[in-house]
Amino acid sequence: MTLRGRLTAAFLAVVLGPVLLGAFFVGATLSAVDRSRATERLGLAAAGVRTSIDALCQQLRAAADAVALVGDPVVRSRAADQVVARGLAAAVLIADAAGRTTYTTPNGPAGRWQDCAGAPATGVAALSAQVRLRDPAGTDLGAVAAAQPVDRAFVARLAAVTGVGVTLDDPGGITHTTEDQGVRAAVLAAAGKADGNRVTGTGDGRYVRRVGPSPGQPLPLVLSVPGERAPGLYGALIAAVALAALLAVLAAWRLARVTTRPLGELAGAVDRVARGDLSARVPVRSRDEIGRLASAFNRMTRETGTYVTALTSSRDQLRNHLAVLGDTLASTHDLQRILRVILDSAIAATGARAGAVLLVDGDGVLVGRCVEGLTGRWPTSDPADPATLRVAVGAGVLGAVAATGEPLRGRWAPPDTPTGEPTCETYVAVPFATPGGTESRGPDRPGHPPADGDPSGSACAALGVLVLYDRLGGHGFHDDDVVTLRTFAGHAAVAVENVRVHEEAQRLSLTDPLTGLWNYRYLRESIRREVERANRFGRMLSVLALDLDRFKNVNDTWGHAAGDAVLVEFARRVRGVIREVDLAFRQGGEEFVVLLPETDARGATIVAERLGAVVRDQPVTVEGSGDEPVRVPVTVSIGIAVYPDHAAGGQQVLDAADDALYAAKAAGRDGYRLAPAPDPVPTQEIPVVAAGAGPPDGLPRAGAADPAGTVQGGASSGPHPPRQSRGR
């Protein structure tokens, strides 16, 4: 098929397809709406029929009850006549216990009387309700039945109540209907196909539904309603589709004729560009879309040639500046910035469209730290978050590079099972590792040791992976690109290791190496910060000063190794008692401090009681002088102070807790004491200097000096050596 024929066919498909679908949709929608409305009307009518028959049965039952309540047989016969005279029933029948009729009202319906509560039957001439006759002793004396004829008038009343056509379709041969003679046969034929509550249609647009027979409604009724669909609808739709098809054929032929010539010229130019001739140009013959396409093609070829030339030159220049770039990257500790510079430089040097840097976490999973150009390639719900790019070490291309430490490049082949990697056409991935070849673990959280059984390092051969995707121009990556990426990966490895060493040094400078708790230096910073926070938000801060009782005896009796074991176990138990937001410090020797933010004196005493119990109740097991372990009993004394109840600043509340600790020691050890409330400070009215200006919000600031030279309750600043034991 020629291009003109394909364009014509495509245009017809584009134009006629929606037209046909629209016509089909309109017809189907109108039919569905018509059927839905008819179904709704028939449902309401069925409910009305059931309600009417149920009301009739209740009326008949009430009439039979009225007759049965009369004790005298003669009077009972008169009562039956009165019920019929008042129109409560068309006939009343009284029978004895043997079933013989003892009395019946005249002119009763002839034929089978169908009991409302009985099983459905055929040949029904009347609906009846039956009530048993019993004497005061409960002996069965017979029955009273009240009946209403099921005739044409009865069916007409049902039709008037429901507003639909009603037909009594009795297989026994009795049929009454309100349908016109012309549609009666079609309605009965459609009713023969209906079952249950399903709605069926007739050829002339009517909808039919059966109602009964069923318990409580023993009559086999057929309901029908006419449809609301306009006549001639489908004919109008077919005519509209035919007219649209004719117009579409004429427009498609004209469009194909106008488009064929410039498209042929454009196809020839594209073939030349595909063979590498970027000087190919297309003549611009018009200003329509085809003309703009030709202009855009000419501009694209010019810019592509310029870009290829510039890219070749810039790649050589980037390689010459990699050494300077490495020195710059190694001079900062901002890991995210380092990885971003490395990734952007690698993409610029190789001409890639996208890339990512992934680092191996403690669980042996490659986690994205920096990505570029992965929109639409990334199998994740949040492509803005690099951390959602996760690939298990050993899985897929990236996992294999991290596990083996060897670079890979090639064309992408989708794996059988998803690995979480981005999709692409070509890729090149290079690992980067520390000079030792293994990954060093990041520091654990200060004050919390590593979990039991957690390995000290990863078996992974790399710190991470640098990967690039889809080179510009559609060509695959070469061995030169692998060499270039290895250089970037080497700088990335050095930068990552420098950042981790810096973080480890910061951690070691703030933690106690023996117990893993925060050290005295971090205590000074934390007490200042927590006091300022408590002062800002109007909260309390409780401080616990702890000291192991007679710890010198432990060192003298079992040695310093046993003393260290006791300190480590004591720190572990402290961490097990306090909350996640609480802070535990080793102040020096056997002295410890615990900060409890947003905790009053009562809460602090509860924590002190728990700490005392958990230390007292379980002696610490240490290695003795022999082979047998020794259980060392340990107790702790605790001093409690609360900011701002007991002090106006950080150092003051520490001193108050320390004084309370000495009070606990003096009281016999193995207990706690709450710092006493301070004496009220005498106040004196002082003049306010007119030139003095307070803060804009009028609130006091922690550590601000008043005119008398005093300090307004701020935490003391500057390093301060831990207090000595004072012979506890």
KEZA-513203 format. One record per residue (C-alpha): residue number from 1; x negated, z negated, y. Coordinates in pm, whole numbers, plus 50000, padded with zeros to 5 digits. Layout:
<rs>
> seq:X:Z:Y
> NUM:X:Z:Y
...
</rs>
This chain:
<rs>
> seq:X:Z:Y
> 1:50000:50000:50000
> 2:49872:50088:50345
> 3:49822:49839:50625
> 4:50130:49974:50799
> 5:50339:49921:50487
> 6:50207:49567:50440
> 7:50278:49481:50803
> 8:50630:49618:50771
> 9:50694:49424:50453
> 10:50548:49107:50601
> 11:50758:49138:50915
> 12:51072:49197:50712
> 13:50993:48898:50495
> 14:50930:48678:50798
> 15:51247:48792:50977
> 16:51491:48842:50692
> 17:51381:48537:50496
> 18:51502:48286:50755
> 19:51814:48494:50818
> 20:51908:48493:50449
> 21:51822:48128:50413
> 22:52022:48047:50725
> 23:52324:48239:50601
> 24:52301:48074:50262
> 25:52256:47735:50426
> 26:52556:47785:50655
> 27:52777:47895:50367
> 28:52657:47616:50139
> 29:52693:47358:50415
> 30:53048:47462:50502
> 31:53142:47464:50133
> 32:52982:47123:50081
> 33:53152:46978:50388
> 34:53486:47121:50275
> 35:53442:46979:49925
> 36:53325:46644:50062
> 37:53629:46611:50286
> 38:53861:46714:50002
> 39:53693:46462:49770
> 40:53736:46191:50030
> 41:54105:46277:50078
> 42:54162:46283:49702
> 43:53984:45948:49669
> 44:54207:45792:49931
> 45:54512:45951:49768
> 46:54409:45818:49425
> 47:54377:45471:49572
> 48:54718:45509:49733
> 49:54874:45620:49402
> 50:54726:45323:49219
> 51:54844:45089:49494
> 52:55198:45234:49491
> 53:55231:45214:49112
> 54:55083:44865:49111
> 55:55334:44758:49380
> 56:55619:44912:49176
> 57:55504:44729:48862
> 58:55488:44401:49052
> 59:55841:44464:49189
> 60:55970:44533:48838
> 61:55795:44225:48703
> 62:55949:44011:48979
> 63:56295:44153:48897
> 64:56248:44077:48525
> 65:56129:43724:48612
> 66:56440:43668:48826
> 67:56667:43763:48534
> 68:56463:43562:48278
> 69:56489:43244:48485
> 70:56868:43235:48433
> 71:56947:43017:48129
> 72:57309:43109:48057
> 73:57331:43449:47874
> 74:57652:43542:48060
> 75:57506:43457:48398
> 76:57186:43633:48294
> 77:57380:43958:48244
> 78:57532:43922:48591
> 79:57185:43859:48734
> 80:57066:44183:48572
> 81:57349:44372:48740
> 82:57264:44215:49077
> 83:56897:44318:49043
> 84:57003:44679:48984
> 85:57260:44663:49264
> 86:56997:44546:49512
> 87:56767:44834:49415
> 88:56492:44615:49272
> 89:56508:44812:48948
> 90:56697:45114:48818
> 91:56786:44942:48490
> 92:56746:44605:48318
> 93:56742:44553:47941
> 94:56780:44216:47764
> 95:56677:44185:47397
> 96:56678:43897:47152
> 97:56381:43763:46957
> 98:56432:44025:46685
> 99:56409:44306:46939
> 100:56780:44395:46933
> 101:56932:44485:47266
> 102:57183:44223:47372
> 103:57261:44365:47714
> 104:57160:44667:47926
> 105:57275:44776:48266
> 106:57469:45104:48276
> 107:57314:45437:48374
> 108:56965:45336:48271
> 109:56693:45603:48226
> 110:56707:45767:47886
> 111:56388:45808:47693
> 112:56069:45608:47651
> 113:56011:45313:47884
> 114:55637:45272:47948
> 115:55527:44913:48001
> 116:55297:44879:48305
> 117:55059:44657:48111
> 118:55081:44854:47785
> 119:54860:45128:47644
> 120:54921:45476:47795
> 121:55162:45695:47596
> 122:55324:46038:47621
> 123:55683:46130:47691
> 124:55731:45859:47954
> 125:56075:45855:48116
> 126:56044:45528:48310
> 127:55800:45257:48411
> 128:55895:44905:48305
> 129:55777:44548:48331
> 130:55866:44306:48050
> 131:55898:43924:48063
> 132:55947:43701:47758
> 133:56253:43468:47738
> 134:56178:43111:47631
> 135:56384:42793:47614
> 136:56262:42463:47761
> 137:56091:42385:47429
> 138:55889:42708:47449
> 139:56075:42891:47171
> 140:56074:43271:47206
> 141:56432:43386:47271
> 142:56361:43752:47339
> 143:56258:43961:47639
> 144:56381:44102:47970
> 145:56260:44447:48082
> 146:56314:44600:48429
> 147:56258:44977:48461
> 148:56228:45249:48726
> 149:56271:45616:48624
> 150:55972:45851:48645
> 151:56138:46166:48771
> 152:56096:46432:49037
> 153:56206:46190:49312
> 154:55946:45937:49198
> 155:55671:46201:49213
> 156:55795:46315:49556
> 157:55772:45960:49686
> 158:55411:45937:49567
> 159:55332:46268:49739
> 160:55491:46143:50063
> 161:55288:45821:50052
> 162:54951:45990:49980
> 163:54993:46317:50171
> 164:54869:46533:49881
> 165:55030:46737:49608
> 166:55124:46525:49304
> 167:55199:46650:48951
> 168:55304:46440:48650
> 169:55122:46623:48370
> 170:55260:46456:48059
> 171:55143:46609:47730
> 172:55477:46497:47581
> 173:55648:46776:47769
> 174:55786:46600:48080
> 175:55627:46754:48391
> 176:55731:46690:48750
> 177:55540:46834:49048
> 178:55554:46878:49423
> 179:55329:47188:49415
> 180:55456:47528:49525
> 181:55543:47771:49252
> 182:55254:48001:49349
> 183:54976:47741:49304
> 184:55129:47528:49026
> 185:54969:47723:48740
> 186:54625:47725:48907
> 187:54645:47348:48972
> 188:54739:47272:48611
> 189:54460:47501:48486
> 190:54202:47329:48704
> 191:54336:46988:48599
> 192:54273:47085:48237
> 193:53901:47119:48319
> 194:53879:46789:48515
> 195:53780:46469:48342
> 196:53752:46119:48479
> 197:53728:46108:48858
> 198:53552:46447:48890
> 199:53695:46689:49148
> 200:53737:47055:49049
> 201:53845:47356:49250
> 202:54084:47641:49205
> 203:54033:48007:49283
> 204:54248:47989:49597
> 205:54048:47709:49759
> 206:54238:47400:49643
> 207:54071:47087:49502
> 208:54216:46897:49207
> 209:54157:46550:49061
> 210:54314:46354:48776
> 211:54437:45994:48820
> 212:54511:45803:48499
> 213:54629:45725:48251
> 214:54435:45398:48262
> 215:54509:45024:48229
> 216:54749:44924:48506
> 217:54830:45292:48579
> 218:54972:45450:48262
> 219:55095:45777:48418
> 220:54889:46101:48380
> 221:54893:46231:48740
> 222:54718:46529:48900
> 223:54642:46527:49274
> 224:54553:46838:49476
> 225:54473:46923:49838
> 226:54409:47262:50002
> 227:54059:47336:50131
> 228:53980:47364:50502
> 229:53737:47657:50478
> 230:53820:47947:50711
> 231:53915:48273:50535
> 232:53675:48563:50565
> 233:53373:48337:50629
> 234:53148:48494:50367
> 235:53237:48844:50478
> 236:53127:48764:50835
> 237:52801:48616:50708
> 238:52724:48925:50498
> 239:52790:49154:50796
> 240:52557:48949:51018
> 241:52280:48962:50757
> 242:52314:49339:50719
> 243:52291:49394:51096
> 244:51985:49170:51119
> 245:51819:49361:50834
> 246:51870:49696:51008
> 247:51724:49570:51336
> 248:51431:49411:51150
> 249:51341:49737:50975
> 250:51331:49926:51306
> 251:51122:49658:51477
> 252:50880:49632:51182
> 253:50817:50007:51175
> 254:50743:50014:51549
> 255:50515:49709:51535
> 256:50317:49842:51238
> 257:50258:50174:51412
> 258:50129:50012:51732
> 259:49911:49759:51549
> 260:49745:49977:51284
> 261:49492:50165:51497
> 262:49322:49875:51685
> 263:49321:49667:51368
> 264:49134:49943:51185
> 265:48869:49945:51456
> 266:48846:49567:51441
> 267:48807:49575:51061
> 268:48514:49818:51091
> 269:48340:49593:51343
> 270:48392:49290:51122
> 271:48226:49470:50832
> 272:47920:49539:51048
> 273:47897:49173:51150
> 274:47927:49069:50787
> 275:47621:49282:50711
> 276:47427:49093:50982
> 277:47470:49330:51277
> 278:47571:49095:51561
> 279:47557:49385:51811
> 280:47885:49530:51684
> 281:48157:49563:51948
> 282:48526:49663:51944
> 283:48682:49885:52219
> 284:48953:49703:52415
> 285:49248:49945:52448
> 286:49522:49712:52578
> 287:49588:49370:52725
> 288:49824:49249:52456
> 289:49735:49014:52171
> 290:49537:49283:51989
> 291:49341:49350:52305
> 292:49271:48981:52354
> 293:49163:48961:51991
> 294:48916:49245:52046
> 295:48781:49074:52360
> 296:48748:48744:52176
> 297:48566:48918:51889
> 298:48317:49077:52129
> 299:48259:48743:52302
> 300:48221:48567:51967
> 301:47954:48808:51845
> 302:47756:48771:52168
> 303:47774:48390:52161
> 304:47696:48379:51789
> 305:47379:48581:51838
> 306:47271:48358:52124
> 307:47353:48044:51924
> 308:47159:48156:51616
> 309:46854:48226:51828
> 310:46881:47895:52010
> 311:46942:47706:51685
> 312:46630:47846:51522
> 313:46421:47750:51821
> 314:46575:47404:51864
> 315:46522:47312:51498
> 316:46147:47367:51530
> 317:46144:47161:51849
> 318:46336:46878:51686
> 319:46087:46860:51399
> 320:45800:46825:51646
> 321:45972:46530:51815
> 322:46067:46334:51502
> 323:45766:46101:51537
> 324:45865:46008:51893
> 325:46225:45965:51781
> 326:46115:45730:51502
> 327:45928:45503:51745
> 328:46235:45490:51968
> 329:46470:45405:51681
> 330:46243:45132:51547
> 331:46234:44957:51885
> 332:46599:44845:51884
> 333:46794:44607:51659
> 334:47136:44765:51718
> 335:47192:44909:51369
> 336:47505:45105:51459
> 337:47329:45274:51747
> 338:47027:45352:51528
> 339:47241:45515:51260
> 340:47436:45715:51518
> 341:47113:45854:51672
> 342:46976:45939:51327
> 343:47296:46115:51217
> 344:47337:46313:51539
> 345:46973:46421:51532
> 346:46992:46524:51167
> 347:47307:46731:51231
> 348:47144:46902:51531
> 349:46822:46970:51339
> 350:46989:47131:51036
> 351:47293:47295:51196
> 352:47539:47101:50980
> 353:47905:47067:51070
> 354:47952:46710:50952
> 355:47763:46416:50804
> 356:47765:46048:50723
> 357:47532:45751:50675
> 358:47624:45508:50396
> 359:47459:45175:50309
> 360:47473:44991:49978
> 361:47656:44658:50004
> 362:47610:44349:49786
> 363:47863:44477:49529
> 364:47670:44796:49458
> 365:47906:45021:49658
> 366:47806:45277:49919
> 367:47999:45194:50238
> 368:48019:45431:50534
> 369:47854:45296:50850
> 370:47853:45609:51064
> 371:48040:45942:51023
> 372:48071:46264:51220
> 373:48295:46569:51180
> 374:48483:46449:50870
> 375:48834:46496:51008
> 376:49043:46671:50742
> 377:48773:46631:50475
> 378:48801:46262:50414
> 379:49042:46127:50146
> 380:49148:45822:50342
> 381:49445:45707:50553
> 382:49220:45593:50841
> 383:48941:45846:50911
> 384:48851:45660:51233
> 385:48706:45367:51035
> 386:48378:45458:50859
> 387:48405:45150:50633
> 388:48694:45314:50444
> 389:48444:45568:50306
> 390:48343:45387:49985
> 391:48161:45542:49687
> 392:48045:45343:49386
> 393:47674:45370:49307
> 394:47639:45616:49019
> 395:47971:45793:49092
> 396:47978:46146:49230
> 397:47701:46314:49427
> 398:47636:46028:49671
> 399:47644:45765:49398
> 400:47395:45965:49189
> 401:47157:45998:49485
> 402:47171:45623:49549
> 403:47126:45535:49181
> 404:46836:45773:49105
> 405:46664:45779:49445
> 406:46640:46160:49425
> 407:46783:46402:49686
> 408:47048:46657:49591
> 409:47175:46976:49753
> 410:47410:47255:49649
> 411:47767:47371:49655
> 412:48054:47127:49615
> 413:48241:47120:49283
> 414:48548:46891:49283
> 415:48506:46619:49017
> 416:48765:46554:48747
> 417:48825:46200:48877
> 418:48826:46120:49251
> 419:48512:45943:49374
> 420:48611:45886:49738
> 421:48363:46146:49872
> 422:48454:46391:50150
> 423:48534:46748:50049
> 424:48305:47031:50160
> 425:48156:47367:50063
> 426:47785:47280:50071
> 427:47597:46952:50099
> 428:47253:46793:50114
> 429:47206:46420:50044
> 430:46883:46219:50076
> 431:46835:45850:49985
> 432:46641:45604:50197
> 433:46484:45283:50071
> 434:46243:45008:50172
> 435:45872:45057:50094
> 436:45923:44836:49785
> 437:46189:45072:49654
> 438:46465:44811:49614
> 439:46728:44681:49844
> 440:46686:44338:49997
> 441:46996:44132:50011
> 442:47140:44023:50338
> 443:47134:43652:50425
> 444:47404:43428:50295
> 445:47632:43251:50533
> 446:47451:42945:50682
> 447:47579:42623:50536
> 448:47713:42802:50226
> 449:47478:42884:49933
> 450:47509:43197:49717
> 451:47778:43192:49450
> 452:47666:43096:49100
> 453:47551:43392:48898
> 454:47517:43620:49199
> 455:47201:43828:49154
> 456:46932:43798:49416
> 457:46907:44172:49459
> 458:47070:44500:49372
> 459:46957:44729:49092
> 460:47020:45024:49323
> 461:46712:45235:49401
> 462:46809:45294:49765
> 463:46925:45115:50076
> 464:47166:45396:50150
> 465:47224:45770:50166
> 466:47208:46023:50451
> 467:47435:46320:50374
> 468:47519:46639:50567
> 469:47796:46892:50496
> 470:47865:47266:50557
> 471:47590:47435:50752
> 472:47695:47657:51042
> 473:47717:48022:50940
> 474:47836:47944:50588
> 475:47487:47942:50433
> 476:47376:47666:50200
> 477:47107:47411:50279
> 478:46743:47491:50191
> 479:46443:47293:50074
> 480:46326:47277:50435
> 481:46641:47088:50522
> 482:46565:46835:50246
> 483:46219:46780:50397
> 484:46372:46734:50743
> 485:46630:46487:50614
> 486:46361:46290:50427
> 487:46189:46231:50759
> 488:46511:46105:50918
> 489:46581:45892:50612
> 490:46237:45732:50636
> 491:46303:45629:50995
> 492:46646:45502:50896
> 493:46499:45287:50619
> 494:46244:45131:50855
> 495:46509:45067:51119
> 496:46752:44910:50870
> 497:46480:44688:50727
> 498:46374:44580:51077
> 499:46731:44484:51162
> 500:46769:44283:50842
> 501:46437:44106:50892
> 502:46544:44021:51247
> 503:46879:43885:51123
> 504:46704:43681:50853
> 505:46465:43535:51110
> 506:46759:43438:51330
> 507:46931:43274:51034
> 508:46622:43079:50932
> 509:46574:42956:51287
> 510:46924:42800:51284
> 511:46953:42660:50930
> 512:46787:42383:50733
> 513:46577:42541:50454
> 514:46643:42258:50204
> 515:47019:42206:50227
> 516:47134:42536:50379
> 517:47322:42345:50653
> 518:47288:42422:51023
> 519:46984:42256:51182
> 520:46941:42035:51489
> 521:46878:42333:51716
> 522:47215:42488:51629
> 523:47377:42144:51664
> 524:47278:42134:52032
> 525:47430:42478:52090
> 526:47744:42405:51885
> 527:47826:42068:52047
> 528:47805:42229:52391
> 529:48029:42518:52286
> 530:48287:42301:52107
> 531:48308:42051:52393
> 532:48367:42333:52642
> 533:48634:42481:52415
> 534:48806:42145:52370
> 535:48795:42087:52746
> 536:48931:42435:52822
> 537:49227:42417:52585
> 538:49299:42045:52612
> 539:49209:41976:52247
> 540:49014:41701:52072
> 541:48676:41722:51901
> 542:48573:41463:51642
> 543:48207:41398:51561
> 544:48092:41231:51239
> 545:47737:41088:51222
> 546:47637:41036:50856
> 547:47339:40854:50708
> 548:47260:40799:50339
> 549:47226:40426:50267
> 550:46885:40302:50150
> 551:46758:40654:50101
> 552:46400:40530:50128
> 553:46452:40345:49798
> 554:46539:40677:49629
> 555:46211:40833:49741
> 556:46010:40522:49651
> 557:46174:40483:49307
> 558:46217:40838:49177
> 559:45996:41042:49406
> 560:46047:41290:49688
> 561:46165:41565:49452
> 562:46454:41341:49349
> 563:46520:41264:49715
> 564:46538:41635:49793
> 565:46781:41683:49503
> 566:47000:41404:49641
> 567:46999:41567:49988
> 568:47092:41907:49844
> 569:47375:41759:49634
> 570:47499:41555:49930
> 571:47512:41871:50147
> 572:47706:42052:49874
> 573:47965:41774:49859
> 574:48000:41771:50237
> 575:48075:42144:50232
> 576:48335:42086:49964
> 577:48526:41834:50175
> 578:48529:41990:50523
> 579:48738:42289:50637
> 580:48616:42642:50695
> 581:48623:42590:51072
> 582:48428:42263:51056
> 583:48050:42262:51106
> 584:47795:42057:50908
> 585:47438:41994:51030
> 586:47127:41822:50899
> 587:46991:41632:51199
> 588:46672:41518:51026
> 589:46569:41320:50718
> 590:46883:41169:50564
> 591:47083:41201:50889
> 592:47370:41450:50908
> 593:47637:41543:51165
> 594:47979:41700:51109
> 595:48186:41856:51393
> 596:48564:41864:51339
> 597:48729:42088:51604
> 598:49092:42012:51699
> 599:49085:41683:51506
> 600:49185:41342:51642
> 601:49059:40999:51533
> 602:49311:40969:51251
> 603:49213:41302:51103
> 604:48843:41215:51137
> 605:48892:40885:50950
> 606:49067:41073:50667
> 607:48767:41308:50638
> 608:48528:41009:50650
> 609:48718:40837:50370
> 610:48703:41153:50157
> 611:48330:41194:50222
> 612:48262:40832:50132
> 613:48466:40858:49813
> 614:48315:41187:49694
> 615:47962:41048:49744
> 616:48031:40701:49604
> 617:48232:40798:49296
> 618:47983:41043:49148
> 619:47615:40937:49120
> 620:47365:41218:49163
> 621:47181:41331:48850
> 622:46805:41386:48909
> 623:46501:41434:48693
> 624:46343:41095:48603
> 625:45985:41012:48516
> 626:46061:41085:48147
> 627:46256:41363:47981
> 628:46594:41197:48034
> 629:46784:41265:48360
> 630:46863:40970:48585
> 631:47196:40904:48761
> 632:47122:40779:49112
> 633:47408:40594:49287
> 634:47441:40706:49649
> 635:47658:40580:49935
> 636:47692:40695:50292
> 637:47766:40523:50622
> 638:47965:40716:50881
> 639:48016:40676:51253
> 640:48309:40846:51424
> 641:48352:40941:51789
> 642:48618:41162:51951
> 643:48590:41377:52260
> 644:48726:41302:52518
> 645:48847:40957:52401
> 646:48501:40805:52356
> 647:48275:41021:52576
> 648:48285:41277:52855
> 649:48018:41518:52729
> 650:47843:41656:52425
> 651:47540:41426:52417
> 652:47756:41125:52504
> 653:47992:41185:52211
> 654:47691:41225:51978
> 655:47552:40894:52107
> 656:47892:40727:52061
> 657:47908:40848:51700
> 658:47550:40729:51644
> 659:47635:40383:51781
> 660:47941:40370:51553
> 661:47711:40465:51263
> 662:47491:40164:51335
> 663:47802:39948:51347
> 664:47895:40075:50999
> 665:47542:39997:50880
> 666:47562:39647:51025
> 667:47901:39592:50859
> 668:47748:39630:50512
> 669:47705:40009:50468
> 670:47917:40238:50247
> 671:48190:40268:50507
> 672:48281:40409:50843
> 673:48339:40280:51192
> 674:48526:40435:51484
> 675:48354:40417:51821
> 676:48522:40171:52058
> 677:48704:40301:52362
> 678:48471:40303:52665
> 679:48529:40068:52955
> 680:48711:40233:53246
> 681:48476:40363:53509
> 682:48540:40207:53855
> 683:48660:40468:54102
> 684:48583:40495:54467
> 685:48739:40718:54729
> 686:48483:40951:54880
> 687:48523:41189:55171
> 688:48551:41562:55100
> 689:48305:41785:55278
> 690:48496:42048:55475
> 691:48245:42321:55391
> 692:48264:42256:55017
> 693:48458:42511:54818
> 694:48581:42455:54466
> 695:48640:42713:54196
> 696:48908:42974:54265
> 697:49147:42825:54007
> 698:49099:42465:54132
> 699:49004:42336:53786
> 700:48693:42126:53711
> 701:48407:42289:53523
> 702:48210:42124:53245
> 703:47866:42022:53369
> 704:47953:42059:53741
> 705:47809:41792:53972
> 706:48031:41597:54214
> 707:47921:41494:54566
> 708:47787:41163:54433
> 709:47548:41349:54204
> 710:47723:41268:53878
> 711:47806:41525:53610
> 712:48165:41603:53517
> 713:48167:41570:53138
> 714:47966:41877:53030
> 715:47751:41892:52720
> 716:47384:41829:52786
> 717:47164:42132:52756
> 718:46813:42200:52643
> 719:46643:42124:52310
> 720:46625:41760:52214
> 721:46430:41620:51915
> 722:46633:41430:51653
> 723:46647:41054:51687
> 724:46431:40853:51452
> 725:46574:40655:51165
> 726:46536:40309:51331
> 727:46476:40162:50984
> 728:46820:40220:50829
</rs>
